[in-house]
Structure formats: C-alpha cells, structure tokens
Amino acid sequence: MNDLPLDHVRTLLAVVDEGTLDAAAAALHVTPSAVSQRIKALERRTGRVLLVRAKPVRLTESGEVVVRFARQLARLERDTLAELGVGSGAEPARLPIAVNADSLATWFLPALTRVPADPPVCFELRREDQDRTTTLLREGVVMAAVTSSPDPVPGCAVRPLGRMRYLAAASPGFVARWLGTGHGPLGRALPAAPVVVFDRYDDLQDRFVRTLTRGRRGAGRVRHHVPTSEGFVDAVVAGMGWGMVPLAQAEPWLRAGALVDLDPARSVDVALYWQQWKLDSPALAAVADAVAAAASAVLETRAGH
C-alpha cells in the first residue's frame, strides 16, 4: 500500500470526532466538499471503504485501523512538540478514556487527581459498560479504557487493576415485603422479586441469582432500568427493587440501616483491567500509573464468593 497522506488521515479523524462531514469541515476550516474529496482519496489509496456516511458517521473495520493510526500520530506529534517547547505542544494533552459507570462514581475520578498538573492534560471521559469499553479502543475513539477484558485489543497493552466487589442489597422495607417470613429461602424468593438493573447489558443480578439457584433461575421479570450509577443506588435505597451495589457505594447505606446485605456470605466480583495503546506518551504513562495506584488502594485483590 502506498504512503498515507497525513492531511487525509487527519481529516478522517476530524470527521469521526465531529460526527459529520460538515462539522469536520468547520473544524478544519475547509469546505465540506474538500473533506469528502480527502476521504474518497484516502479510500482509493487504501483500496478500502473507511467510512459509512450516516449521521453520525460510522467507521468500517478498515477505518478503525486508520483512525487508531491517526490518533497515535497526533499524540506523538503533540508530545514531540511539547518536549521541544514549540508550537502547539504547549497546549494541554487530550486523552480520551473509556470507563465504566461504577468506577467513575467511586474510585476513578480521585485517580485522575493524582496525575501531575505539569504538563497539563485534558481528560475526555466516555462512560461505557466495562464489558464494552474495548469496543471504543478498537474503533480508535479512546486511547485507554477500564475494561473487564484481559485480552488486549490489537496494539494495546493490559495491566490488571483489581476486582470491584458487588453486594446484593435491598431496602429494609423491600426485604419485609418481598423476601421476609413466608416467602421461603432467598433462592426461591429473589427470582420472583422486582430488580433494578443498569441497562440491558447488565447481567450482575442474573449472575447472583444463578449462584443461588445453581443456574436454574435468573433475576425477576419486573426489571427497572436505571442507567446511572448514583441513580441505581438511589433506586435500590428507595425500595424499587433489589440490586447488585458496589461495596464502596453500599457501605454508608448499610451503616445507616437504609440497605440490607441480602447474603453477607456471597458477593460478585468483577475483574477490571487497564488497557491503553502501546504508545510512548508521557501523559498517557502518567495517567496509567495514577489509575493503577488508586485502584490498588480501593479494589479487591482476591476473588469473590
């Protein structure tokens, strides 16, 4: 394959970041026609379709490869200029990172405060389920991610962070109504009770019930979807249903008597990993070290029940 024209590569990256050809044209201070011509020229050069021209645009698998290259190129260029103390290198480094909602609500933001202020870094956090953050890495949308996958995305390095522990919890009123005397053992009562889930990808509640029923049952049919970490806990505290609550969020409610641990002998642990591009970037290395240090102080290092 011939060399990739760098201005065309940067144009593809701008289209992906801005979402449309028109928005990319405005960001690049060129006409939409010029953007379209550059993308077509890049596709001819690679012999591949790189972009699905929808709103917002979508990358093909080949486009994901080129965009990863574009982001790595931009990062290296910025770091080089910063070391030289010239040009746009004086601007803050831009680091897009994917992180799951529960980590974002508990330990991840304090980790970022450990990153040295010099040189300055602009964090662009994208909230995504820990089972799906690697998709954003693969697409080149982010440079690093907190993920549940130990398998490295091509071009990425992986380091374990620890295990996030979840407790099956419910409000005292909910326990009295759905799980109290007369409802039978927990393994029989819990599958019939209303449950709070984060979204349709959240299977933690089903996993917990399967451990109780030896795989015979899942969580209840009445499912309340609450797609924010704080809102999820609030819904469980309010008695809308039971749910798997991160230990860090559950502890103050347990001490206050607003939540009950449904099975203190049993929990669900989710292993978390840090994946990032294999890139010699001081800013990215500093973030990785800060995240690993914060995770080691908060996350579990032993397997759950």
C-alpha positions in Angstrom: 0.0 0.0 0.0 1.2 3.5 -0.8 2.0 6.0 1.9 -1.0 7.6 3.6 -1.3 11.3 3.1 -1.2 12.8 6.6 -3.7 15.6 5.9 -6.2 13.0 4.6 -5.6 10.8 7.7 -6.2 13.9 10.0 -9.3 14.7 8.0 -10.7 11.2 8.7 -10.0 11.7 12.4 -11.8 15.0 12.4 -14.9 13.5 10.7 -15.1 10.8 13.4 -14.6 13.2 16.3 -17.1 15.8 14.9 -19.7 13.2 13.8 -20.4 14.6 10.3 -18.5 15.8 7.2 -20.0 19.3 7.6 -18.9 19.6 11.3 -15.4 18.4 10.4 -15.2 20.9 7.6 -16.0 23.7 10.0 -13.4 22.4 12.5 -10.7 22.2 9.7 -11.7 25.5 8.1 -12.3 23.9 4.7 -15.4 23.2 2.6 -17.4 20.0 3.1 -16.6 19.2 -0.5 -12.9 19.2 0.4 -13.4 16.9 3.3 -15.4 14.5 1.1 -12.7 14.5 -1.6 -10.0 13.8 1.0 -11.9 10.8 2.4 -12.5 9.4 -1.1 -8.8 9.9 -2.0 -7.8 8.1 1.2 -10.2 5.2 0.4 -8.8 5.0 -3.1 -5.3 5.0 -1.6 -6.1 2.1 0.8 -8.4 0.3 -1.5 -11.0 0.0 1.3 -14.2 1.7 2.4 -13.3 3.5 5.6 -16.5 5.4 6.5 -20.2 4.7 6.5 -21.6 8.1 5.6 -24.5 8.2 8.1 -25.4 10.7 10.8 -23.3 10.3 12.9 -20.7 8.7 10.6 -19.5 5.2 11.4 -16.2 3.6 10.8 -15.7 0.3 9.0 -13.1 -2.2 10.4 -10.6 -0.7 8.0 -11.5 2.8 9.1 -10.9 1.8 12.7 -7.3 0.8 11.8 -6.6 4.1 10.1 -8.2 6.2 12.9 -6.1 4.4 15.5 -3.0 5.3 13.5 -4.3 8.9 13.2 -4.7 9.3 17.0 -1.3 7.7 17.7 0.2 10.1 15.2 -1.5 13.1 16.7 -0.3 12.0 20.2 3.3 11.5 19.2 3.3 14.9 17.3 2.0 16.7 20.4 4.4 15.0 22.8 7.3 15.8 20.5 6.4 19.5 20.2 5.9 19.6 24.0 9.4 18.2 24.6 10.8 20.8 22.1 8.8 23.6 23.8 7.5 24.8 20.5 4.3 25.2 18.5 1.0 23.6 19.7 2.9 21.3 22.0 2.4 23.9 24.7 -1.4 23.1 24.6 -2.8 20.6 27.0 -2.6 17.0 26.0 -6.0 15.5 25.1 -6.7 12.0 26.5 -10.0 10.3 25.6 -10.6 7.4 28.1 -13.5 5.0 28.4 -14.6 4.0 31.9 -17.5 2.1 33.4 -20.1 4.0 35.4 -19.4 2.3 38.8 -15.7 3.1 38.6 -16.5 6.6 37.5 -18.8 7.1 40.5 -16.3 5.6 43.1 -12.6 5.5 42.6 -11.7 6.7 39.1 -12.0 10.5 39.4 -9.8 10.6 42.5 -7.2 8.6 40.5 -7.1 11.4 37.9 -6.3 14.0 40.6 -3.0 12.1 41.1 -1.9 12.9 37.6 0.8 15.7 37.7 -0.5 19.1 36.6 2.5 19.8 34.5 2.3 19.2 31.6 -1.4 19.9 31.6 -3.8 17.1 30.4 -7.4 17.4 29.2 -9.4 14.3 30.1 -12.3 13.3 27.8 -14.2 10.6 29.7 -16.6 8.3 27.9 -18.9 6.3 30.1 -19.5 2.8 28.9 -20.1 -0.7 30.3 -16.9 -2.4 31.4 -17.7 -5.3 29.0 -17.9 -2.9 26.0 -15.2 -0.3 26.6 -12.7 -2.3 24.5 -15.0 -1.6 21.5 -14.1 2.1 21.8 -10.4 1.2 22.0 -10.7 -1.0 18.9 -12.5 1.8 17.0 -9.8 4.3 17.9 -12.3 6.5 19.8 -10.3 6.4 23.0 -6.7 5.9 23.9 -7.3 3.9 27.1 -10.0 2.2 28.9 -11.1 0.5 32.2 -12.4 -2.9 31.0 -13.3 -6.3 32.2 -11.4 -8.0 29.3 -7.9 -9.3 30.0 -7.4 -9.9 26.2 -5.5 -7.0 24.7 -7.1 -5.1 21.8 -4.6 -5.1 18.9 -1.9 -2.5 19.5 -2.8 -2.2 23.2 -1.1 -3.2 26.5 -3.0 -4.6 29.5 -2.4 -4.4 33.2 -4.7 -5.8 36.0 -6.3 -3.3 38.4 -8.2 -5.5 40.8 -11.7 -6.6 41.4 -14.8 -4.5 42.0 -17.0 -6.2 44.6 -20.8 -6.0 44.4 -23.2 -6.9 47.2 -26.8 -8.0 46.7 -28.7 -5.3 48.6 -32.2 -4.0 49.2 -34.0 -1.6 51.5 -35.5 -3.0 54.8 -39.0 -2.2 53.5 -38.4 -4.2 50.3 -37.0 -7.1 52.3 -40.0 -7.2 54.5 -42.4 -7.1 51.5 -40.7 -9.5 49.1 -38.1 -11.6 51.0 -39.4 -11.8 54.6 -41.1 -14.6 56.5 -43.4 -16.6 54.4 -41.5 -16.1 51.1 -39.2 -19.0 51.5 -35.5 -19.2 51.2 -33.7 -16.4 49.3 -33.0 -18.7 46.3 -36.8 -19.1 45.8 -37.9 -15.6 46.8 -35.3 -13.4 45.0 -36.1 -14.6 41.4 -39.7 -13.5 41.9 -38.9 -10.1 43.3 -38.6 -6.8 41.3 -35.0 -6.0 40.4 -33.0 -2.9 39.5 -30.6 -3.2 36.5 -28.3 -0.6 35.0 -29.2 -1.3 31.4 -30.0 -4.3 29.1 -26.3 -5.3 29.1 -26.2 -5.6 32.9 -26.2 -9.2 34.0 -24.8 -8.9 37.5 -28.2 -9.5 39.1 -28.8 -12.6 37.0 -25.3 -13.9 37.8 -26.0 -13.6 41.5 -29.4 -15.4 41.3 -27.7 -18.2 39.2 -25.3 -18.7 42.1 -28.2 -19.1 44.5 -30.2 -21.5 42.2 -27.3 -23.4 40.7 -28.0 -21.9 37.3 -31.7 -22.8 37.2 -33.1 -19.2 37.6 -32.3 -15.6 36.7 -33.4 -12.4 38.2 -37.1 -11.3 38.1 -39.2 -10.3 35.2 -40.0 -6.9 36.7 -36.8 -5.0 35.8 -36.3 -1.3 36.4 -33.6 0.1 34.2 -31.7 3.0 35.9 -28.6 3.9 33.7 -26.6 6.0 36.2 -24.5 4.6 39.0 -25.8 7.1 41.6 -29.4 6.7 40.4 -29.1 2.9 40.5 -28.2 3.0 44.2 -30.9 5.6 44.9 -33.5 3.3 43.3 -32.4 0.4 45.4 -32.5 2.5 48.6 -36.0 3.8 47.6 -37.3 0.2 47.5 -37.9 -0.1 43.8 -36.1 -3.4 43.7 -33.0 -5.2 44.8 -29.7 -4.9 43.0 -26.0 -5.5 43.0 -24.4 -2.4 44.6 -20.7 -1.7 44.5 -19.3 -2.2 48.0 -17.9 1.3 48.1 -21.3 2.8 47.5 -23.2 0.3 49.7 -21.2 0.8 52.9 -22.6 4.1 54.0 -26.1 3.0 53.4 -25.5 -0.3 55.2 -24.2 1.6 58.2 -27.2 3.9 58.2 -29.6 1.0 58.1 -31.0 2.1 54.7 -29.8 -1.0 52.9 -29.6 -4.7 53.9 -26.9 -7.1 52.6 -29.1 -10.0 51.4 -26.4 -12.6 51.6 -23.3 -11.5 53.5 -21.5 -14.7 52.7 -21.9 -14.2 48.9 -20.8 -11.4 46.6 -19.9 -11.0 42.9 -16.5 -9.7 41.9 -15.8 -8.1 38.5 -12.1 -8.1 37.5 -11.0 -4.8 36.0 -8.1 -4.1 33.7 -6.5 -1.0 32.3 -5.9 -1.2 28.5 -4.1 1.5 26.6 -2.4 2.0 23.3 1.3 0.9 23.1 2.5 4.5 22.7 5.5 6.3 24.1 3.4 9.1 25.6 4.5 10.7 28.9 0.9 11.9 29.5 -0.6 8.5 29.0 2.0 6.8 31.1 1.4 9.3 34.0 -2.4 8.6 33.8 -1.8 4.8 33.7 0.4 5.0 36.9 -2.1 7.1 38.7 -5.0 4.8 37.8 -3.1 1.7 38.9 -2.1 3.3 42.2 -5.6 4.4 43.0 -7.1 1.0 42.0 -4.7 -0.9 44.2 -5.9 1.1 47.2 -9.6 0.6 46.6 -10.3 -2.6 44.6 -10.2 -6.1 45.9 -7.2 -8.3 45.1 -8.8 -11.6 46.0 -11.6 -13.5 44.2 -15.1 -13.1 45.5 -17.5 -15.9 46.5 
